[in-house]
């Protein structure tokens, strides 16, 4: 999570020397796929999927920079 947030502090994807006080005007693209909360496999209990991680990342970004993180969703259940 920290590494991704560090990468999101710059427009070109290079980690900044210090954390900026405000978000850059644009950030590197963030893609997410398989946006389900959980899935069932051979394990007896449902497993947490990718979407809770994305929600956490967006929440932390919002708290730090008071700006919404733009995420491009692909795969099920996204229509794209």
BALOBA-1460 file (C-alpha; in Angstrom, 3 decimals):
// residues 80
<rec num="1" residu="x" x="0.000" y="0.000" z="0.000"/>
<rec num="2" residu="x" x="2.778" y="2.429" z="0.943"/>
<rec num="3" residu="x" x="4.709" y="1.815" z="-2.271"/>
<rec num="4" residu="x" x="1.624" y="2.410" z="-4.407"/>
<rec num="5" residu="x" x="0.819" y="5.627" z="-2.531"/>
<rec num="6" residu="x" x="4.429" y="6.766" z="-2.986"/>
<rec num="7" residu="x" x="4.167" y="6.159" z="-6.731"/>
<rec num="8" residu="x" x="0.904" y="8.097" z="-6.864"/>
<rec num="9" residu="x" x="2.569" y="11.263" z="-5.496"/>
<rec num="10" residu="x" x="4.103" y="12.092" z="-8.874"/>
<rec num="11" residu="x" x="2.811" y="12.445" z="-12.411"/>
<rec num="12" residu="x" x="5.563" y="10.350" z="-14.009"/>
<rec num="13" residu="x" x="5.665" y="7.394" z="-11.601"/>
<rec num="14" residu="x" x="9.007" y="8.237" z="-9.979"/>
<rec num="15" residu="x" x="8.898" y="8.177" z="-6.186"/>
<rec num="16" residu="x" x="9.182" y="11.674" z="-4.727"/>
<rec num="17" residu="x" x="11.921" y="12.577" z="-2.229"/>
<rec num="18" residu="x" x="9.312" y="14.066" z="0.143"/>
<rec num="19" residu="x" x="5.564" y="13.564" z="0.341"/>
<rec num="20" residu="x" x="3.794" y="16.497" z="-1.285"/>
<rec num="21" residu="x" x="1.177" y="18.327" z="0.736"/>
<rec num="22" residu="x" x="-1.313" y="18.128" z="-2.125"/>
<rec num="23" residu="x" x="-1.963" y="15.558" z="-4.817"/>
<rec num="24" residu="x" x="-0.464" y="16.041" z="-8.276"/>
<rec num="25" residu="x" x="-2.811" y="17.315" z="-10.972"/>
<rec num="26" residu="x" x="-2.745" y="13.839" z="-12.511"/>
<rec num="27" residu="x" x="-1.279" y="10.543" z="-11.349"/>
<rec num="28" residu="x" x="-0.043" y="7.383" z="-12.998"/>
<rec num="29" residu="x" x="-2.943" y="5.170" z="-14.127"/>
<rec num="30" residu="x" x="-4.372" y="2.742" z="-11.594"/>
<rec num="31" residu="x" x="-6.105" y="-0.345" z="-12.993"/>
<rec num="32" residu="x" x="-8.133" y="-2.896" z="-11.089"/>
<rec num="33" residu="x" x="-9.735" y="-6.139" z="-12.178"/>
<rec num="34" residu="x" x="-11.952" y="-8.787" z="-10.600"/>
<rec num="35" residu="x" x="-13.740" y="-6.247" z="-8.427"/>
<rec num="36" residu="x" x="-15.632" y="-8.663" z="-6.253"/>
<rec num="37" residu="x" x="-15.498" y="-8.451" z="-2.466"/>
<rec num="38" residu="x" x="-14.994" y="-12.171" z="-2.032"/>
<rec num="39" residu="x" x="-14.815" y="-15.394" z="-3.991"/>
<rec num="40" residu="x" x="-15.248" y="-19.056" z="-3.235"/>
<rec num="41" residu="x" x="-12.597" y="-21.608" z="-4.096"/>
<rec num="42" residu="x" x="-11.647" y="-24.965" z="-2.617"/>
<rec num="43" residu="x" x="-11.096" y="-23.401" z="0.814"/>
<rec num="44" residu="x" x="-14.126" y="-23.885" z="3.061"/>
<rec num="45" residu="x" x="-14.677" y="-20.144" z="3.691"/>
<rec num="46" residu="x" x="-14.982" y="-17.337" z="1.092"/>
<rec num="47" residu="x" x="-11.701" y="-15.509" z="0.416"/>
<rec num="48" residu="x" x="-11.280" y="-11.726" z="0.240"/>
<rec num="49" residu="x" x="-10.770" y="-10.515" z="-3.328"/>
<rec num="50" residu="x" x="-9.106" y="-7.440" z="-4.864"/>
<rec num="51" residu="x" x="-11.877" y="-4.873" z="-4.357"/>
<rec num="52" residu="x" x="-11.375" y="-4.294" z="-0.583"/>
<rec num="53" residu="x" x="-7.721" y="-3.432" z="-1.311"/>
<rec num="54" residu="x" x="-8.800" y="-0.862" z="-3.923"/>
<rec num="55" residu="x" x="-11.352" y="0.651" z="-1.530"/>
<rec num="56" residu="x" x="-8.637" y="0.936" z="1.141"/>
<rec num="57" residu="x" x="-6.208" y="2.554" z="-1.301"/>
<rec num="58" residu="x" x="-8.835" y="5.074" z="-2.428"/>
<rec num="59" residu="x" x="-9.760" y="5.880" z="1.192"/>
<rec num="60" residu="x" x="-6.170" y="6.516" z="2.245"/>
<rec num="61" residu="x" x="-5.528" y="8.656" z="-0.848"/>
<rec num="62" residu="x" x="-8.660" y="10.684" z="-0.059"/>
<rec num="63" residu="x" x="-7.549" y="11.203" z="3.555"/>
<rec num="64" residu="x" x="-4.050" y="12.317" z="2.532"/>
<rec num="65" residu="x" x="-4.851" y="14.543" z="-0.437"/>
<rec num="66" residu="x" x="-8.560" y="15.441" z="-0.120"/>
<rec num="67" residu="x" x="-9.020" y="14.294" z="-3.688"/>
<rec num="68" residu="x" x="-10.546" y="11.150" z="-5.178"/>
<rec num="69" residu="x" x="-8.187" y="8.576" z="-6.651"/>
<rec num="70" residu="x" x="-9.085" y="7.704" z="-10.238"/>
<rec num="71" residu="x" x="-9.183" y="3.926" z="-10.755"/>
<rec num="72" residu="x" x="-9.965" y="2.217" z="-14.070"/>
<rec num="73" residu="x" x="-11.948" y="-0.982" z="-13.524"/>
<rec num="74" residu="x" x="-11.725" y="-3.959" z="-15.878"/>
<rec num="75" residu="x" x="-13.049" y="-7.492" z="-15.774"/>
<rec num="76" residu="x" x="-16.093" y="-8.814" z="-14.009"/>
<rec num="77" residu="x" x="-18.357" y="-7.286" z="-12.847"/>
<rec num="78" residu="x" x="-17.311" y="-4.059" z="-14.665"/>
<rec num="79" residu="x" x="-19.037" y="-3.441" z="-17.997"/>
<rec num="80" residu="x" x="-15.752" y="-2.601" z="-19.793"/>
